[in-house]
Amino acid sequence: MKKLFKCTICGYVHEGVEAPEVCPKCNLGKEKFVELSSEDAEKIYASDRTNSIHAEMIILADKIAKLAKEGIEINLDPKCVNGFEKAKNEAWVIKQRCKAELAGHIANGKW
């Protein structure tokens, strides 16, 4: 049965029957890993998809901000520029909200 093991040095989480011989992130040995409790493992599995969604939203918000910046630079007319400025500002808020949520997941062991 697969379990989750966490490197106590770098925080890398490994899924497997046992801890890896060497940590893929920090290259330290198997002895640096601890097996996560079933409760902690469930947090990680349950949050895996939502973490990916937040990451994708950050990427999309960045694309919106770049497009809005291009629209601002074209400077077609004041109403158009205003709409692009609002979109750029809203994209910033979305990015920061998602980043804060991911930081909260990490702080609570859900990464």
QUILINCOR-V249619 format. One record per residue. N is the residue number from 1. RES is the residue in one letter. SS is DSSP state (H for helix, E for strand, - for the rest). PSI is psi in degrees with one decimal (NA if undefined). OMEGA is omega as a letter, one per 40 degrees, with the letter a starting at -180 (NA if undefined). Layout:
# QUILINCOR-V249619
N;RES;SS;PSI;OMEGA / N;RES;SS;PSI;OMEGA
This chain:
# QUILINCOR-V249619
1;M;-;134.6;i / 2;K;-;144.9;i / 3;K;E;171.1;i / 4;L;E;136.1;i / 5;F;E;136.8;a / 6;K;E;132.8;i / 7;C;E;125.2;a / 8;T;-;-8.5;i / 9;I;-;-53.8;a / 10;C;-;-12.7;i / 11;G;-;0.8;i / 12;Y;-;137.2;i / 13;V;E;125.1;a / 14;H;E;139.3;i / 15;E;E;128.2;i / 16;G;E;-177.1;i / 17;V;-;-32.1;i / 18;E;-;169.9;i / 19;A;-;151.6;i / 20;P;-;156.9;i / 21;E;-;-36.8;a / 22;V;E;137.4;i / 23;C;-;126.8;i / 24;P;-;-17.4;a / 25;K;-;-53.4;a / 26;C;-;-2.6;i / 27;N;-;18.4;i / 28;L;-;167.1;a / 29;G;E;170.7;a / 30;K;H;-32.8;a / 31;E;H;-14.3;i / 32;K;H;-4.9;a / 33;F;E;145.1;i / 34;V;E;145.2;i / 35;E;E;132.6;i / 36;L;-;148.2;i / 37;S;-;160.3;i / 38;S;H;-31.7;i / 39;E;H;-46.2;i / 40;D;H;-38.0;i / 41;A;H;-40.9;i / 42;E;H;-37.3;i / 43;K;H;-43.8;a / 44;I;H;-47.2;a / 45;Y;H;-41.6;a / 46;A;H;-32.4;a / 47;S;H;-5.2;a / 48;D;H;-48.7;a / 49;R;H;-42.4;a / 50;T;H;-34.0;i / 51;N;H;-41.4;i / 52;S;H;-38.4;i / 53;I;H;-45.2;i / 54;H;H;-42.3;a / 55;A;H;-42.2;i / 56;E;H;-39.1;i / 57;M;H;-36.2;i / 58;I;H;-43.8;i / 59;I;H;-44.7;i / 60;L;H;-41.3;i / 61;A;H;-37.1;i / 62;D;H;-39.9;i / 63;K;H;-42.0;i / 64;I;H;-44.6;a / 65;A;H;-40.8;i / 66;K;H;-41.6;i / 67;L;H;-41.8;i / 68;A;H;-39.9;i / 69;K;H;-41.7;i / 70;E;H;-43.4;i / 71;G;H;-38.4;i / 72;I;H;-43.0;a / 73;E;H;-32.1;i / 74;I;H;-36.0;i / 75;N;-;51.4;a / 76;L;-;-51.8;i / 77;D;-;164.1;a / 78;P;H;-41.1;i / 79;K;H;-41.7;i / 80;C;H;-47.4;i / 81;V;H;-42.2;i / 82;N;H;-42.4;i / 83;G;H;-41.6;i / 84;F;H;-38.7;i / 85;E;H;-41.5;i / 86;K;H;-43.9;i / 87;A;H;-42.4;i / 88;K;H;-43.5;i / 89;N;H;-40.6;i / 90;E;H;-36.0;i / 91;A;H;-40.0;i / 92;W;H;-45.3;a / 93;V;H;-43.7;i / 94;I;H;-46.2;i / 95;K;H;-46.3;a / 96;Q;H;-37.2;i / 97;R;H;-44.1;i / 98;C;H;-40.9;i / 99;K;H;-41.3;i / 100;A;H;-39.4;i / 101;E;H;-43.5;i / 102;L;H;-40.4;i / 103;A;H;-39.2;i / 104;G;H;-40.2;i / 105;H;H;-44.2;a / 106;I;H;-43.7;i / 107;A;H;-28.7;a / 108;N;-;12.9;i / 109;G;-;19.9;a / 110;K;-;71.3;a / 111;W;-;NA;NA
